[in-house]
Amino acid sequence: SCGGGLKALGEDITEELEYVPGRFVVNRIKRPRMACTCCERMHQAPLPSRPIEKGRPGPGLLAHVLISKYGDHLPLYRQSQIYAREGIELERSTLAGWVGQSARLLEPLAEAIGRHVRQGQAIFADDTPMKMLAPGKGRTATARMWAYVRDEHGWSGSAPPAAHYRFSTDRKGEHPADHLAGYRGFMHADGYAGFNRLYDTGQITEVACMAHIRRKFVDVQTASGSAIAREAVERIARLYAIEKAIRGKPPDERAAVRQARSRPVFEELDAWLQTQLTRISGKTPLAAAIRYGLTRMKKLEPWLSHGITELDNNTAERAIRPLAVGRKNYLFVGSPSGGKSAAIAYTLIETAKLNDVDPQAWLTVVLANIADTKITHLEDLMPWSYAQRN
């Protein structure tokens, strides 16, 4: 303001967060055609392997379509609309074809993840309904998606976590029997009767879920304000407090603590519930919750003695949660093959997330390389192998 010269005193920096929309690129592959100067024989380098033979999409685009639908719950018709805004016309039917072809290409890797899950000493299992379009009937039928999870973080196991999903057109017990053929170990699950044929073989030991028991009492307490239900929840909370203290400890230490501290609380809860059942009407929701708890607690005995087991099946329930969100958006699968494609996609995406791996980056690498990868080298494409390299 005085007209004098200026000298630098430093600077102030203000940061502004901005959004740059994603973009499509066209990669052009040039392959010169050459001819021998002596015999005129033609020579040309072969095309690099592509995820979809003679197809347009690159591995990054295919990964994006899969993750948008099964990771971010965007139906294909919405993806088509988004791409159209960006100047790229991709019909829903085209995207559906890409999903199916990608799933077939990725199926061996999903099966390898399933084998990894079944090698665990203890797994978690759950299932959820999924609508499937009934051919020729103009309506949907209720199909099923099954989730089997291996996660050893609770007892400091060294194996990477993984989730394997399988699709079936109904909920018959033959499906989990097929999915878990040859498995030996503990299985955390709810009281679904279809699992009984697995337990009857003697190869799989059932471990019930305390979270299901607790939920029954929470529902009763919320509905009626029952003091008995509230006390049941408080007693169960003591067991969870002990579990929190030993999470991540070695199996032997966990088992010892459970025998010394958890078993007395567990047995007192059992005896207390039996006493309360004699004091109330047998036709009330509270009585039903108590009977359910007493029945399922018998199947929690292995948890007290084996440090590789958990108090509940929440690990499997967390694996089911993305499917519940997806159902609200894409509503149904179009066919059994569509359900199978969904199971393969969920297997890969959720396993990547369990290993803290970016699904987009990893699947792009997988789709670019899996066609040239021998079945014996699939371990190199696993998300935990990718994480070690990156």
RAJOZI-V839506 format. One record per helix or strand of 3 or more residues. SS is the DSSP state (H for helix, E for strand). FROM is the first residue (numbers start at 1). TO is the last residue. Records with the same first field share a line. If there is no record, write none. Layout:
BEGIN
SS->FROM-TO, FROM-TO
END
This chain:
BEGIN
H->59-70, 76-85, 92-118, 153-155, 173-179, 193-200, 210-224, 227-246, 251-277, 285-305, 314-330, 336-354, 359-372, 375-381, 383-389
E->122-134, 139-150, 162-168, 185-188, 204-207
END
